[in-house]
Amino acid sequence: MTYLVRKCSQEKPLKMTPEILGYFSLSTKSTPLSRKSVENRRLCLEFSKLNVKDSLKELFVPRLKIILMLYTRNNLNCAEPLFEQNNSLNINFKKHKKTVWLIHGYRPLGSIPSWLHNFIWILLNKEDINLIVVDWNQGAATFIYSRAVKNTKKVAEILSRYIQNLLVQGASLDNFHFIGMSLGAHICGFVGKRFHGEVGRITGLDPAGPKFSGKPLNSRLDYTDAKFVDVIHSDTDGLGLQEPLGHIDFYPNGGNKQPGCPTSIFSGLEYIKCDHQRAVHLFMASLKTNCSFVSFPCRSYKDFKSSLCVDCGSHQKNSCPRLGYYAEQWKHSLETRIKTWPLRITAFFDTNDKYPFCAYYFVLSIIALDESMNNGYISFKLLNQIGMAENSRLYERSKPFDKLQEVKILAQFLNDFVNISSVVLRYFQSSNFQRPRSKHRIQRLMLESLTYPERPPVCSYNFVLKESEELFLKPVTCTKKDI
């Protein structure tokens, strides 16, 4: 039996074998490139649809098969095979463009990843790329987790042969960006090892922890597997890994207990997978929204919460690393400022509890003129020009205010404040002793956005702060000597 498979600029009869037909389905959802193609149905490659019965069968008949599903802007809604029957390259694949490889993880129930189609749509709407979904569901759909773990190296071996074919036909390793979820992150690492770390970039989305924790670098994803490796850890005390693996490792909300995820086992499967999958949704949110997930290089989450890591070393736009698709811009910015690369960094930040999980960071810097503020803490809120006010979440309530020494306090807001009309300040003494309320002289207050460091900071100068009383300050643009 012969079917007509519509390509971008040619019509070529393709004889379909029964085996190949098993991975295709008729679809009218494609985005045709000509009026004539509207009249024809198009055969689309679909992700392997498996279920619990398939996972049960796999207990007795192990299997492994991978399918390479190519998406481009020419076939956004209709995947096509990367290679044709005669091993020729799909005409939609453009060798000079960036190629993203998307690799899923363990699928014990055989279902399609719930985030997959949205991820594809977001990526291709953001950038004109070749997007290859690596479907290894027949190998990931098993109730024996250790069997799926063993399959990761086998998948990498098969993938490397396809990649070698692409290289022969003119593709470049430097243009390859591998994005792997859970077990898929380690598959990316194993592919990178086979090409001696010459692939352009690997992004690990909460790399799987069980069977990989504490393993040597040749048995898991490692920063030597690509020219740039960024990793998001969102479930370090569950299905993910605690130890850093990349050039930069992001730990949102400390790397575990993601806000908005169920806290009770009675929530069912969502309780198990929510923290683990948050890495995927944060990455997608960085692409789909205006969220800028600024993070702060720091030794630990505890130090981050103590406001010890509020300075990224520069006021340039990309001085603080950003989680997500554009994390590589931070690498390029950093390479222009340091002499030694690679640099390995752990970075921390907190998020909101609802999609798109945005939060905005400011740092409040205060220089006091007396030492009487040593045993107290500051609270403040911001008002914009339309009167909207929001209290800050402070990361260190108590700070020692040594005379003429600058104290920096990290603050988080759920909304961005572009035009700040007022900074409302209040100082509280920690001591419980009854005594008259004191007054404190402040030489300078400076407020700057860490999420958008290109914005000029604002300042207030030479004012008196009365204990427990709100003080409304109208900030002005800081003088050059303060910036």
C-alpha positions as CSV (number, residue, x, y, z in Angstrom):
1,M,0.0,0.0,0.0
2,T,1.3,3.5,-0.9
3,Y,0.5,6.8,0.8
4,L,1.5,10.3,-0.2
5,V,3.4,12.1,2.4
6,R,3.4,15.9,2.0
7,K,6.7,17.6,2.4
8,C,7.6,21.3,2.2
9,S,8.4,21.6,-1.5
10,Q,8.1,18.2,-3.0
11,E,5.7,15.3,-3.4
12,K,7.3,11.9,-3.2
13,P,5.4,8.6,-2.9
14,L,6.7,6.8,0.2
15,K,6.0,3.1,0.5
16,M,4.8,2.4,4.1
17,T,5.7,-0.9,5.7
18,P,3.4,-2.3,8.4
19,E,6.0,-1.5,11.0
20,I,6.3,2.1,10.0
21,L,2.6,2.5,9.8
22,G,2.4,1.7,13.5
23,Y,4.0,5.0,14.3
24,F,1.9,7.2,12.0
25,S,-1.7,8.4,12.1
26,L,-3.8,10.5,9.7
27,S,-4.1,14.1,10.8
28,T,-5.5,17.3,9.4
29,K,-3.9,19.4,12.1
30,S,-0.8,20.2,10.1
31,T,0.2,23.7,8.9
32,P,0.3,23.3,5.1
33,L,2.6,25.5,3.1
34,S,0.4,25.6,-0.1
35,R,-3.2,25.7,-1.1
36,K,-2.9,22.4,-2.8
37,S,-1.7,20.7,0.4
38,V,-4.8,21.7,2.2
39,E,-6.7,19.2,0.0
40,N,-4.6,16.3,1.2
41,R,-4.5,14.7,4.6
42,R,-1.1,14.5,6.0
43,L,0.5,11.6,7.8
44,C,1.9,12.7,11.2
45,L,4.3,10.9,13.5
46,E,2.8,10.5,16.9
47,F,4.4,9.9,20.3
48,S,4.1,6.3,21.4
49,K,0.7,5.8,23.1
50,L,1.3,3.1,25.8
51,N,-0.6,2.3,28.9
52,V,-0.5,0.1,32.1
53,K,-1.0,-3.1,30.0
54,D,2.1,-2.3,28.0
55,S,4.1,-1.8,31.2
56,L,2.9,-5.1,32.5
57,K,3.8,-6.9,29.2
58,E,7.3,-5.3,29.5
59,L,7.9,-7.2,32.7
60,F,8.1,-10.4,30.6
61,V,9.1,-9.0,27.2
62,P,11.6,-6.1,27.6
63,R,11.8,-3.7,24.7
64,L,13.6,-0.6,23.6
65,K,12.8,1.5,20.5
66,I,13.3,5.2,19.9
67,I,11.5,7.4,17.4
68,L,12.9,10.8,16.4
69,M,10.1,13.3,15.9
70,L,11.0,16.4,13.9
71,Y,9.1,19.7,14.5
72,T,9.8,23.0,12.8
73,R,7.8,26.1,12.1
74,N,6.9,24.5,8.8
75,N,5.3,21.5,10.6
76,L,4.5,22.9,14.1
77,N,1.4,20.7,14.6
78,C,2.5,17.6,12.6
79,A,5.7,15.7,13.5
80,E,7.7,14.1,10.8
81,P,10.4,11.5,10.9
82,L,13.9,13.0,11.1
83,F,15.2,10.4,8.5
84,E,13.3,8.9,5.6
85,Q,13.2,5.2,4.7
86,N,16.3,5.6,2.5
87,N,18.2,7.3,5.4
88,S,18.0,10.7,3.7
89,L,17.4,13.7,5.9
90,N,14.0,15.2,6.2
91,I,13.7,18.3,4.0
92,N,12.3,20.4,6.8
93,F,15.6,20.0,8.8
94,K,17.8,23.0,8.3
95,K,21.4,22.2,9.0
96,H,22.5,25.8,9.7
97,K,19.8,26.4,12.3
98,K,19.9,25.6,16.0
99,T,18.7,22.1,16.9
100,V,17.0,21.4,20.2
101,W,16.7,17.7,21.3
102,L,13.9,17.2,23.9
103,I,14.2,13.9,25.9
104,H,11.6,12.8,28.4
105,G,12.2,10.6,31.5
106,Y,10.7,7.5,33.2
107,R,7.2,6.7,32.2
108,P,6.0,3.8,34.4
109,L,2.4,4.1,33.1
110,G,3.3,4.7,29.5
111,S,1.4,7.9,29.2
112,I,2.5,10.9,27.0
113,P,4.2,13.6,29.2
114,S,1.5,16.1,30.0
115,W,3.9,19.0,29.3
116,L,5.2,17.8,26.0
117,H,3.0,19.5,23.4
118,N,3.0,22.8,25.3
119,F,6.8,22.7,25.5
120,I,7.0,22.1,21.7
121,W,4.6,25.0,21.0
122,I,6.5,27.4,23.3
123,L,9.9,26.6,21.9
124,L,9.0,26.9,18.2
125,N,7.0,30.1,18.8
126,K,10.0,31.6,20.6
127,E,12.7,30.7,18.1
128,D,13.0,29.3,14.6
129,I,14.8,26.0,15.3
130,N,14.8,22.3,14.5
131,L,13.1,20.6,17.4
132,I,13.6,16.9,17.8
133,V,11.5,15.0,20.3
134,V,13.3,11.8,21.3
135,D,10.4,9.3,22.0
136,W,11.9,6.4,23.9
137,N,8.6,5.5,25.7
138,Q,9.2,1.9,24.6
139,G,12.0,1.6,27.1
140,A,10.8,4.1,29.7
141,A,7.4,2.5,30.2
142,T,8.2,-0.2,32.7
143,F,7.5,-1.0,36.3
144,I,11.1,-1.9,36.8
145,Y,12.9,1.4,37.3
146,S,16.3,-0.1,37.2
147,R,15.6,-1.5,33.7
148,A,14.7,2.0,32.5
149,V,17.9,3.3,34.1
150,K,19.9,0.7,32.1
151,N,18.1,1.8,28.9
152,T,19.4,5.3,29.3
153,K,22.9,4.4,28.0
154,K,21.4,2.3,25.2
155,V,19.3,5.2,24.1
156,A,22.4,7.4,24.1
157,E,24.2,4.9,22.0
158,I,21.4,4.8,19.4
159,L,21.1,8.5,19.4
160,S,24.8,9.0,18.8
161,R,24.6,7.0,15.6
162,Y,21.8,9.3,14.3
163,I,23.8,12.3,15.3
164,Q,26.8,11.0,13.5
165,N,24.7,10.8,10.4
166,L,23.6,14.5,10.9
167,L,27.2,15.5,11.2
168,V,28.2,13.8,8.0
169,Q,25.4,15.7,6.3
170,G,26.7,19.1,7.5
171,A,25.1,19.7,10.9
172,S,27.2,21.1,13.8
173,L,27.5,19.8,17.4
174,D,28.0,23.4,18.5
175,N,24.4,24.1,17.4
176,F,22.9,21.3,19.4
177,H,21.1,22.0,22.7
178,F,19.9,18.9,24.6
179,I,17.1,19.3,27.1
180,G,16.4,16.3,29.3
181,M,13.9,15.7,32.0
182,S,14.7,13.3,34.9
183,L,16.3,10.2,33.3
184,G,16.3,12.1,30.0
185,A,18.9,14.5,31.6
186,H,21.3,11.6,32.1
187,I,20.7,10.4,28.5
188,C,21.8,13.9,27.4
189,G,24.9,13.4,29.5
190,F,25.7,10.0,28.0
191,V,25.3,11.5,24.5
192,G,27.7,14.3,25.4
193,K,30.3,11.9,26.7
194,R,30.2,10.0,23.3
195,F,31.1,13.3,21.6
196,H,33.8,14.2,24.2
197,G,31.9,17.2,25.6
198,E,31.8,19.0,22.2
199,V,28.0,19.5,22.0
200,G,26.9,23.1,22.5
201,R,24.7,22.9,25.5
202,I,22.9,20.4,27.9
203,T,20.0,21.5,30.1
204,G,19.1,19.0,32.9
205,L,15.5,19.4,34.2
206,D,15.7,17.9,37.7
207,P,18.0,15.0,36.8
208,A,16.9,11.7,38.3
209,G,18.4,10.9,41.7
210,P,17.6,7.2,42.4
211,K,20.5,5.0,41.0
212,F,22.5,8.2,40.1
213,S,23.1,9.9,43.5
214,G,26.8,9.7,44.5
215,K,27.8,8.0,41.2
216,P,31.0,8.9,39.4
217,L,30.8,11.4,36.5
218,N,30.9,8.7,33.8
219,S,27.7,7.3,35.2
220,R,25.6,10.4,35.2
221,L,25.2,13.9,33.7
222,D,28.3,16.0,34.3
223,Y,29.5,19.5,33.4
224,T,32.2,18.0,31.2
225,D,29.5,16.6,28.8
226,A,28.9,19.8,26.9
227,K,30.4,23.3,26.5
228,F,27.7,24.6,28.7
229,V,25.6,22.6,31.2
230,D,22.8,24.2,33.2
231,V,20.8,22.2,35.7
232,I,17.5,22.9,37.6
233,H,17.1,21.0,40.8
234,S,13.5,21.0,42.1
235,D,13.1,17.8,44.1
236,T,16.4,17.1,45.8
237,D,14.8,15.2,48.6
238,G,12.7,13.0,46.4
239,L,13.1,12.0,42.7
240,G,15.9,14.4,41.9
241,L,19.6,14.9,42.8
242,Q,21.1,17.1,45.5
243,E,24.6,17.4,44.2
244,P,25.6,20.0,41.6
245,L,26.2,18.6,38.1
246,G,26.7,21.5,35.7
247,H,28.5,24.7,35.1
248,I,25.6,26.3,36.9
249,D,23.1,24.5,39.1
250,F,19.8,26.4,40.0
251,Y,18.0,25.5,43.2
252,P,14.6,27.2,43.1
253,N,13.2,27.5,46.7
254,G,16.2,25.6,47.9
255,G,15.7,22.8,45.5
256,N,12.8,21.1,47.2
257,K,9.3,21.7,48.6
258,Q,8.1,23.8,45.7
259,P,5.4,26.3,46.8
260,G,2.0,25.4,45.4
261,C,2.7,21.6,45.4
262,P,0.6,19.3,47.5
263,T,2.0,18.6,51.0
264,S,-0.2,15.6,51.8
265,I,0.2,12.1,50.4
266,F,-3.6,12.0,50.1
267,S,-3.2,14.2,47.0
268,G,-2.2,11.1,45.1
269,L,0.2,11.0,42.2
270,E,0.5,14.8,42.1
271,Y,2.1,14.7,45.6
272,I,4.9,12.5,44.1
273,K,5.6,14.2,40.8
274,C,4.7,17.9,41.4
275,D,8.1,19.0,42.9
276,H,9.9,16.9,40.3
277,Q,8.1,18.4,37.3
278,R,8.3,22.0,38.6
279,A,11.7,22.2,36.9
280,V,10.0,21.7,33.5
281,H,7.3,24.3,34.2
282,L,9.8,26.9,35.4
283,F,11.8,26.4,32.2
284,M,8.7,26.8,30.1
285,A,7.6,29.9,32.1
286,S,10.9,31.5,31.4
287,L,10.1,31.2,27.7
288,K,6.4,31.9,27.6
289,T,6.1,34.9,30.0
290,N,8.0,38.0,30.9
291,C,9.3,36.4,34.0
292,S,13.0,36.9,34.6
293,F,14.0,34.2,37.0
294,V,17.0,36.0,38.4
295,S,19.1,33.9,40.8
296,F,21.9,34.5,43.1
297,P,25.2,32.6,43.2
298,C,25.7,31.4,46.8
299,R,27.3,28.7,48.8
300,S,24.0,27.5,50.3
301,Y,20.3,28.3,50.5
302,K,20.8,29.3,54.2
303,D,23.3,32.0,53.2
304,F,21.0,33.2,50.4
305,K,18.2,33.6,52.9
306,S,20.5,35.6,55.2
307,S,21.1,38.2,52.5
308,L,24.7,37.2,52.1
309,C,24.5,36.8,48.3
310,V,22.9,39.9,47.0
311,D,25.8,41.1,44.8
312,C,26.5,39.3,41.5
313,G,29.6,41.4,41.0
314,S,28.4,43.7,38.3
315,H,25.5,46.0,37.3
316,Q,25.4,44.6,33.8
317,K,22.2,43.2,32.6
318,N,23.3,39.5,32.7
319,S,25.5,39.7,35.8
320,C,23.0,37.7,37.8
321,P,22.3,34.4,36.1
322,R,18.8,33.7,34.8
323,L,17.2,30.3,35.0
324,G,15.8,28.9,31.7
325,Y,16.3,29.0,28.0
326,Y,18.5,32.2,28.1
327,A,20.8,31.0,30.9
328,E,23.6,30.9,28.3
329,Q,23.5,34.7,28.0
330,W,24.9,34.8,31.5
331,K,27.7,32.5,30.5
332,H,28.7,34.7,27.6
333,S,28.5,37.8,29.9
334,L,30.6,36.1,32.5
335,E,33.3,35.0,30.0
336,T,33.9,38.6,29.1
337,R,34.7,39.4,32.7
338,I,36.7,36.5,34.0
339,K,39.9,34.9,32.7
340,T,39.2,31.3,33.8
341,W,36.4,29.1,32.4
342,P,34.7,26.8,33.2
343,L,33.4,28.3,36.4
344,R,31.0,26.1,38.5
345,I,28.3,27.9,40.4
346,T,25.3,27.1,42.6
347,A,22.5,29.7,42.4
348,F,19.4,30.1,44.5
349,F,16.1,32.0,44.3
350,D,12.5,31.8,45.4
351,T,9.3,31.7,43.4
352,N,5.6,32.4,43.7
353,D,3.3,29.4,44.3
354,K,1.3,29.8,41.1
355,Y,2.1,29.7,37.4
356,P,4.1,31.5,36.0
357,F,5.8,31.6,39.5
358,C,7.2,35.1,39.1
359,A,8.9,37.1,41.9
360,Y,10.9,40.3,41.8
361,Y,14.0,41.1,43.8
362,F,15.2,44.4,45.2
363,V,18.1,45.1,47.6
364,L,17.7,47.8,50.2
365,S,21.1,49.3,51.3
366,I,21.2,51.5,54.4
367,I,24.1,53.5,55.9
368,A,23.3,54.6,59.5
369,L,25.0,57.4,61.4
370,D,24.9,55.9,64.8
371,E,25.3,52.5,66.5
372,S,22.0,52.4,68.4
373,M,20.4,50.3,65.6
374,N,22.5,47.3,66.4
375,N,19.7,45.3,68.0
376,G,16.8,45.8,65.6
377,Y,15.3,45.1,62.2
378,I,13.8,46.9,59.3
379,S,10.6,46.4,57.4
380,F,9.5,48.3,54.3
381,K,7.0,48.4,51.5
382,L,6.8,50.2,48.2
383,L,4.1,52.4,46.6
384,N,3.9,53.1,42.9
385,Q,2.4,56.1,41.2
386,I,-1.1,54.7,41.1
387,G,-1.1,54.0,44.8
388,M,-0.6,50.3,44.7
389,A,1.4,49.1,47.8
390,E,3.0,45.8,48.6
391,N,4.9,44.7,51.7
392,S,8.3,43.0,51.0
393,R,9.4,39.6,52.0
394,L,12.7,40.2,53.8
395,Y,15.4,37.6,53.9
396,E,17.1,38.9,57.0
397,R,15.0,40.7,59.6
398,S,17.8,41.5,61.9
399,K,21.0,43.2,60.7
400,P,23.8,44.9,62.7
401,F,24.0,48.5,61.8
402,D,27.6,49.5,62.5
403,K,28.4,53.1,62.3
404,L,28.8,54.2,58.6
405,Q,28.9,50.6,57.5
406,E,26.5,49.7,54.6
407,V,23.9,47.0,55.4
408,K,22.2,45.2,52.5
409,I,18.8,43.6,52.9
410,L,17.4,41.3,50.2
411,A,13.7,41.7,49.5
412,Q,11.2,39.9,47.3
413,F,7.9,41.2,45.8
414,L,5.2,39.4,44.0
415,N,4.7,42.4,41.7
416,D,7.2,44.5,39.8
417,F,7.6,48.2,40.7
418,V,8.8,50.3,37.8
419,N,7.9,53.8,39.0
420,I,8.4,53.9,42.7
421,S,6.6,56.9,44.3
422,S,7.3,56.1,48.0
423,V,9.4,53.8,50.1
424,V,7.7,53.2,53.4
425,L,10.2,52.4,56.1
426,R,9.8,51.2,59.7
427,Y,12.4,50.2,62.3
428,F,11.7,47.9,65.3
429,Q,14.0,47.4,68.3
430,S,14.4,43.7,69.1
431,S,14.8,44.3,72.9
432,N,11.8,43.7,75.1
433,F,12.8,46.3,77.7
434,Q,10.5,49.2,78.1
435,R,12.2,52.4,77.2
436,P,11.5,55.6,75.3
437,R,11.3,55.2,71.6
438,S,14.6,56.2,70.0
439,K,15.4,58.2,66.9
440,H,18.1,57.1,64.4
441,R,19.9,59.1,61.8
442,I,20.3,57.6,58.4
443,Q,22.9,59.0,56.0
444,R,21.6,57.2,52.9
445,L,19.1,54.6,51.7
446,M,19.4,53.1,48.3
447,L,16.9,50.7,46.6
448,E,17.9,48.9,43.4
449,S,16.2,46.2,41.3
450,L,18.2,43.0,41.1
451,T,15.7,41.5,38.6
452,Y,16.3,44.4,36.3
453,P,19.8,45.8,37.2
454,E,19.8,48.1,34.1
455,R,17.2,50.3,35.9
456,P,18.8,53.2,37.8
457,P,18.6,52.8,41.6
458,V,16.8,55.4,43.7
459,C,18.0,57.0,47.0
460,S,16.9,59.0,50.0
461,Y,19.5,61.0,52.0
462,N,19.9,62.4,55.6
463,F,16.7,61.5,57.4
464,V,15.6,60.5,60.8
465,L,13.9,57.2,61.5
466,K,11.8,57.0,64.5
467,E,11.4,53.6,66.2
468,S,8.1,51.8,65.3
469,E,6.8,54.7,63.2
470,E,6.2,54.5,59.5
471,L,8.3,56.9,57.5
472,F,7.3,57.8,53.9
473,L,10.2,58.6,51.7
474,K,10.1,60.1,48.2
475,P,13.2,58.6,46.6
476,V,15.2,60.4,43.9
477,T,17.8,59.2,41.4
478,C,21.0,58.3,43.2
479,T,24.1,60.5,42.7
480,K,26.9,59.0,40.6
481,K,29.1,58.5,43.6
482,D,26.5,56.1,45.2
483,I,26.0,54.0,42.1
